[in-house]
């Protein structure tokens, strides 16, 4: 396993030396306020969200700035930091009572993903109590 070297000086300059290995190496350094300055690592979850479609509230999330309800069961999840392109993998699941959830993807872009949730077959779009989304790139 390789090590990362982090060194600084009194001017406030920090130098990060990352070992040369195959693949993408990304270092995420929070600002003094705790906000993330950079995020991007290939092969790990780039964004996720636990959303309450019934109350239109985000329970918890990472790299999701907001969710827009376009209509019953029709949501646009907007990314805080855009993906490099729209060729990411996504997975959605949900729960409403004991009913099976069906998902229809309507739009994928580097800045957001839009889909419709509803009963199996999508006969009627429905706001599910639990809608969970994970994005991988």
C-alpha positions in Angstrom: 0.0 0.0 0.0 1.3 3.5 -0.9 1.4 6.5 1.3 0.4 10.1 0.7 2.7 12.8 1.9 1.2 16.1 3.1 3.6 19.0 4.0 3.1 22.6 4.7 4.9 25.8 5.6 4.2 29.0 7.5 2.8 30.8 4.4 -0.2 28.5 4.4 0.9 26.6 1.3 0.2 22.8 1.5 1.8 20.4 -0.8 0.3 16.9 -1.4 2.5 14.2 -2.9 0.5 11.2 -4.1 2.2 8.0 -5.2 2.1 7.1 -8.9 -0.3 4.2 -9.2 -2.7 3.1 -12.0 -6.2 4.7 -12.0 -7.4 8.0 -10.6 -6.1 9.4 -7.3 -8.1 12.2 -5.8 -7.5 13.9 -2.5 -10.5 15.7 -0.8 -9.4 18.5 1.5 -12.1 20.4 3.4 -11.8 24.2 3.6 -11.6 25.8 7.0 -15.4 26.0 6.9 -15.7 22.3 6.5 -17.0 22.4 2.9 -15.4 20.1 0.4 -13.1 21.8 -2.1 -12.6 18.9 -4.5 -14.4 15.6 -5.0 -13.8 13.1 -7.8 -12.7 9.5 -7.6 -13.5 7.0 -10.3 -15.2 3.8 -9.1 -16.7 5.1 -5.9 -20.1 6.5 -5.1 -20.1 10.1 -6.5 -23.5 11.0 -5.1 -26.2 9.5 -3.0 -29.5 10.6 -1.4 -32.1 9.3 1.0 -35.2 11.3 0.1 -38.8 11.4 1.5 -41.0 11.8 -1.5 -44.1 12.2 0.7 -42.8 15.3 2.4 -40.3 16.4 -0.3 -37.4 16.5 2.2 -33.8 15.2 1.9 -33.1 13.0 5.0 -29.4 12.6 4.2 -27.2 13.0 1.1 -23.8 13.5 -0.5 -23.2 15.7 -3.5 -26.9 16.4 -3.9 -27.7 20.1 -3.8 -31.5 19.8 -4.1 -34.4 17.7 -5.3 -37.0 19.2 -7.6 -40.5 17.6 -7.5 -41.8 18.0 -11.1 -45.0 16.2 -10.3 -46.3 13.2 -8.3 -43.3 10.7 -8.2 -41.4 12.8 -10.8 -38.0 14.0 -9.3 -34.9 15.8 -10.5 -31.9 15.2 -8.3 -29.4 18.0 -8.8 -25.7 17.5 -8.1 -23.6 19.9 -6.0 -20.5 19.0 -8.1 -21.3 17.9 -11.7 -20.2 14.6 -13.0 -17.6 14.5 -15.8 -20.3 13.5 -18.2 -23.7 11.7 -18.3 -22.2 8.2 -18.7 -22.5 7.3 -15.0 -24.3 4.3 -13.4 -27.3 5.0 -11.2 -29.5 2.9 -9.0 -32.8 3.9 -7.4 -34.9 2.0 -4.8 -37.8 2.9 -2.7 -40.6 1.9 -0.3 -44.2 2.8 -0.1 -46.2 0.5 2.2 -45.5 -3.0 0.8 -45.8 -2.1 -2.9 -43.1 -2.8 -5.5 -41.4 0.3 -7.0 -41.0 0.9 -10.7 -38.6 3.5 -12.1 -38.6 5.2 -15.4 -35.6 7.3 -16.3 -36.6 10.5 -18.2 -33.3 12.5 -18.3 -29.6 12.1 -17.4 -27.1 14.9 -17.6 -23.8 15.7 -15.9 -25.6 18.1 -13.5 -28.7 16.1 -12.6 -30.8 13.0 -13.1 -34.6 12.9 -13.5 -36.8 9.8 -13.0 -40.4 8.8 -12.2 -41.4 6.4 -9.4 -44.6 4.5 -9.2 -46.4 1.2 -8.8 -45.1 -1.7 -10.9 -45.7 -0.8 -14.5 -45.8 2.9 -13.6 -49.6 3.0 -14.0 -49.7 5.8 -11.5 -46.6 7.9 -10.5 -46.4 7.9 -6.7 -44.5 9.9 -4.1 -42.7 7.1 -2.1 -41.9 7.5 1.6 -38.3 6.3 0.8 -36.5 7.1 -2.4 -32.8 6.3 -2.4 -30.4 7.1 -5.2 -26.8 6.2 -5.7 -24.5 7.4 -8.5 -21.3 5.7 -9.5 -18.7 6.8 -12.1 
